[in-house]
Amino acid sequence: MSDHQPDRKRSGFKETTRVSAARDRLREVVAGHDRTDSIPLRDADGRILAEPVDAPRNVPHYSRAAMDGYAVRAQDTFGASGRSPEVLRRAEEMAPGAAVRVHTGSEVPEGADAVVMIEQIDEFGEEVEVFDAVAEGENVAPVGEDVEAGQSLYEAGHRLRPSDLGMLKSVGVSEVTVYDRPRVAVIPTGEELVQADPEPGEVIETNGLTVSRLVERWGGSATYHDVVTDDEDRLREAIESNLDHDIVVTTGGSSVGARDLLPEVVSSIGDVVVHGVALKPGHPVALGIVEHGSANSRNASSSEGAVEGTPVVMLPGYPVACIINAMQFLRPALKWSGHLPLEDPPTTAARLGRKIRSEPGVRSFVRVTLDREGDEPVATPTRASGSGVLSSVALADGWVEVPEGREGIPEGETVAVANWEWSA
């Protein structure tokens, strides 16, 4: 249990943690799980190898023709030219002075050591004329030219791509051992939330749905729970009953209002390592960990170097703030937990169509739309900028990140527009 957290209810957020420092503290409490599973290749696209893979056989496993033509002994073609072709007899089996018809990919018969392309041959009954000499091994793919048996193909931690699956199938691998997808419990909170048909004062629950789908896109497995009301006992029970997951993420109740109970609840059963981040929109995010001894233990042991427990990511309730913080904190935590690569989202370089204002000392994420003026991309900040305006996310094309050290970005400057619908 945490015994050093400031009383946010009284003081508010007089001090906040920078994004990079908050992420560093989160990294200290997120362990990579070690659950693995053997799955068929057809299901392995995008999964992370838990074990290295070596080739069990050669590719090709026979000497194969690289061209359509005739398999020959190279020495039988020496001296052949357009003016003075070498004449060989057509045959079904290889012998001195013979030529055997082959097709691209077919086996080169024993005794042959080269293939003459069909374009360099004229056929006359039982004989062929060769107009170009070939060297030993020419137009022949030897055994193991592509992959040799025993060759190391992929190390543990490699993320499998479609081309990798083709490679593995070609060497005779039908199953691979991969890390399980990290399991994330998504718990929306708030007594005002309903799933449908809201009365005055009620709000449709969207954050939990959005976050659970983001978890799936990022390579995790989400458990999307029913709404939990603003009650300390129920919130505590909801967290403790999901400590068998790799990460617990809550939405709403992370600030300092009368109904923002989650930081205190987590502090009572674990430790809050960050509460309040210098980020806009969404500074009331909180990050913590609940040790396994407080309730159920996870099914698998954790990696060395991290605190033993389940990380808890407490996202703000405003939809835009929720999404931004999910990108900044939940996504890295999920990647670390599942041994997944943490890559930056793709960006588009664009000219800023209107000035961006931002607060110094705070990292700002500004929603923009992308248009074109001629061949030049232009990024325009959305008019609706409040952290509760969900349409400003749904109708935007991305965001521009303004670092803490800048006080806005002037119109006309080239900015990097990040694509927040990126699924990797």
N, C-alpha and C positions, 0 to 999 in steps of 0.2 A: 504493500500500500504506500502511496505517495504521502510524504509528510512535509514537503517543501513547496507546494504549489501556492502561488499568491492568491489572495481572495479576489477573484475576478468580479464577483458580484458587486463588490464595493468599488474596486479601482477601475474597472473597465480595462481597455487595452492601452494603457499608457506606454507600454513597451511591447514591441513585436519582434519576432525572429525573422531574419532574412530567409528567402526561399532556399538558397543553397545550404545554409546552416540547418534549416528545418529538415531538409532532405537527408543531410548527413546524420542527424539524430535518428531519423526514421530508419536509415540503413543499419544502424547499430542494433535495432531490435527486430529486424526481419531476417530470418534464417531461410536458407534454401532447403526445401524438404527433400527427402530421399526416397519417396515412393516411386516405384517403377512398374512398367507393364510391358509385356511382349505383345505387339500388335501386327496385323498383316500390313504389307507395304501399301496397299491401296488406301489404308486409313492413316498413313504416317506423314502426309504432306503437312509441313509447318511444325511438326513435333520435334522435340529436343532429344538427341541421342543420350542415353544414360551410360552406354558402354561403347568403346571403340569398335569399329568394324573393319576386318581384313577380308580380302578377296579369297573365297574358298577355291576358285578355279580360274584358269586363264581365259582371257577374251582377246581374240578368238581362241577357241580351244582346238583349232585345226588351221593348217595353212590354207588361206582362202584367196580366191582371185579378186583383185581390186578393179579389174576391168573385164568387159566382154571381149573374148578373143580366143586364142589358142595357147594352151600350156605347152611349153617346149623345154628342151635343155638349152640353156643360153649359148653353150659352145656350138650348137648346131646352127645358130643364126649369125655367127661371126662372119663379117664380110658382106652381109646382105645390104643392098642398096636399091634405089629406084631403077638404076640401069642394069644391075646384076643381082636379081633376087635369089635367095636360097629356096630350093624346092624341098618341101617335106611331105611325107605321106600322112594322110588323115588316118587316125587310129582311135580305138576305144581305150587302149592301155598304153602307158608310156614305154618307149623304147628308143634307142639311138636313132635319130633321123625321123622321129614321129612327132606329130602335133595332135593334141587332144582338145576338142572343143570345150570351153568353159564359159560360164556366165558370172557376172559380178556377184560375189558372195559365195559361189560354189567352191567345193574343195578342189585344191590343186592336186592332181594325181601324184602318187609316189613316183619319184624319179625325175619329175619336172622341177625346175628351179626358177622359172620365169614365165611371164605371160606376154604374148604379142597382141597388141590391141587389134581388134577386128578391122580398124581403119587402115592398118598396115599390111593387110593380107588380101590376096585374090584366091578364090577357090576354083579349082578345075577338076571336077570329078573326084578322084581319090587322092588328089594332091592339092597342096596349098603353096602359094608363092609368098615368101616373107620379104618385104621391101625395107625393113629397118631392123638392124641388129638390136638385141636387148642384152642387158647385163644380168648377171646372177642376182635374183631377188627382185628384179624389176616387175612392178605391177602385181606383187604378191604381198599379202599381209601375213606375216609369220605368226606362229603360236605366241600368244601373250603380247602382241604388239600394242593392244589397247590397255589391257590390265594383266599383270602377272599374278599367278596364284601366290597367296601370302602377302601381297602388297597391302600396305596400310591405306585404307580409303578415307575414313572419317574418324575423328577423335570424339570422345564424349563431350557433349556440350554443343555439337554442331546442329544447327537447325536445318531440317531436311527440306529440300526443294523438289519440285517435280522431276528435274533432270537427275537429281540424286537417286530418286526411286527407280528411274530407268536404269541407271548404272548398277544399283544393287540387284535388281532383277536379272540383269545380264550376267552377273557373276554367280547367280544361283541362290541369292539371299531372298527368302520369302517372308521373314518376320524380323522385326528390329525391337530392341529394348529401349524404351523411351521413358522420360519422366512423366508422371501423371500431371494432368493440368492442375494448377493450383486451385484450391477450393476457396471460394469467397462467399461469406454470408452477407447478404445485403438487407439491412434492416431500416426501413423508413420509419421515422418517428414524428409524432405530433398529434395532439388531440383534435386538431382541425381537419385532418386528412381523411378523405373518403375515396373509394375506388370509382364511384359513379354517382350521378344525380345529386350534385351538391346543393345543400340548403344555404341560405344566407349565412355567412361566417364560416362555411366549409370550403375546402380546397381539394381539387382532384389531385391524388397522389401521382406525381410524374417522376420525381427524382429516383426513387427506387427502381422503377422500370428502366429509366435511362441508364443508370449506373450498372444494373445487371446486364444490360445488352452490351455496354462498353466492356465489361469484364469478359464476356464471351468473345468479343472482337479482339481483345488483347491476348487471348490464348488461355483464359481461365475458365473455370466452371462455376457459375453463379447459382446460389440458392436465394431466391427472391421471396422474402418473408412478408407476412401480413404487417400492416401498420401497428406500431406499438405506441400507446398513448403516453403522455408526459407524466409518468409516475415512476419514482425512483426504484421501487421494488420490481415493477414490470420491466423497466429498462435493464436493471441488473440481471434479472432472470433471462431476458432475451440474449444478452451478451454471454452469460455463463453457459447457456444451453447450446451455444454455437462455437465453443472453444475447440471443437474437433475440426473446425475449418482452419485453413492456413492464415486467413485474414478475416477479420470482422469489419465491415464498413457500415456506418450509420449515416443517415441523412437527416438534417434538422437537429435542433437542440444543442448546438455546439457553441453558442455565443455566451452572453453574460446576462440575459434577461431572466425574469422570474421562472419561465418555463424551459430555460436552457440548462438541463440537468445532466447531460451526458458527461462533461468533463469531471464533475464531482462524482458521478457514479463510477466511472472508470478509475478515478483516483482512489475510491474506497475499496476497490478489489485489485488494483494494480498500480500502474504509474503513468501519469500524463507527462510525456517528455517535451511536448510543444503545445502551447495554446496561444494562438494569435500569431499570424504570419504577415510580414510586410508585403502584401500581395493585394491587388485590386483587379476585379471584384473578388471578395471572399476571404477577408483577413481572419474571420472567426474560426478557421479550421483548427482542429485539435488532433494530436497524434499521441497514441499511448500503447501500452502493452499490458496484458493480463496474464500473470503467471499461471501455469497449468495447475499448480497446487490449489488454486482458489476454486476449481471446479473440475470438469472433465479434462483429461489430457488428450493431446492429439494422437492420432493413430501411429504416426511415424516420428522417429527421432529427428532432431534438427542438426544442421551443420554446425561445426565448431566455430567459435568466434562471435556468436550472437546470443542475446539473452534468450533463455528458455521460456517461451510463452507465445501467446497469440497476439500479433499486432492488431490494434484497433484504430481505424481511420475514421474520424468524426467530421463529416462534411457539412458545410453550412446548408441551410434550408432553402435559400433563394436559388432558383434553378441554374442561373448562369454561374453564380459562385460555386455551386455544387459541381458543375461540369468542369470548370477551370481547375478546381482543387483536385478533382478526380484525376485529371490529366497530370497534374504536377506531383501528386503524392500516391494515390491509389495505383496508378499505372506502374510507376517504378517499383512499388512494393510487390505488386503481382509478378512483375518480371523477375525480381530478385528471388522471390519465393519459388518460382517455377523454372529457374535456370534459363530463362529466356533472354535473348539479347535486348538491351535497352537502347533503341535507336531514336534519333531525333525525327520528328515528322518532316515530310518533304515540304519545301517552301517554294514560293513563286516570287521572284524579284519584280517589284512594281513601284511605280511612281505614286507618292502619296497625294491624293486629290484634295485633301483638306487637312488642316493642322490638327495634330493630336495634342491634347493637354494631359499632363500626368503629374502626379505628386512626387517630388524628389524624395529619395529614400525608400520608395515603394516600387515594386515591380508590377507594371500594369499590363493587362492583356486586353487589347482593344479590338472589338469585333469590326470586321470590314467586309465590304462586297468588292468583287473583282469585275472590272469592265475593261474594254479596250478602246483606246483612241488610236485608230490606225493599227499598227503592229505593236503598240506599247501597252502593257498591262497597267491599269490604274486602280489603286486601292482607295476606297472611300469609307471612312468610319460610318457606322450605322447611326442614324438619328436617335434611335431608342438605345440607350446605354445603361439603363438600370439593371442591377444584378437580379432582379425578379422578372425581367422581361424575356421570357423564354423564346418568343418569336425572333428576338435579336440574334439568337444563336441559330435557330432553325433556318432563318432566311439569309444568314451571313455565309460567306465563302471561306472564312478563316479568321485568324487573328494576327495582329501585330504586337510583338512583345517589346515593351519599353523598359529598358533596364533601370535599376535603382539610381544610377548615377546621372540620368538625364531628366530634364524638366520639360518633357514634351518633345515632339518631332515636328519640324516646320513643313508646311505644304511644299510639295515638289521634291522632297528627299526620297531617294530609293530605299524601300523597306522590304523586309522579308515577310511574306504572308504565309503563315503556317496553316496547313490543312488539318483541321481538328476532326474531320471525318475519317482520317487515315486509320486503318484498322490494325496495323502491325504493332 
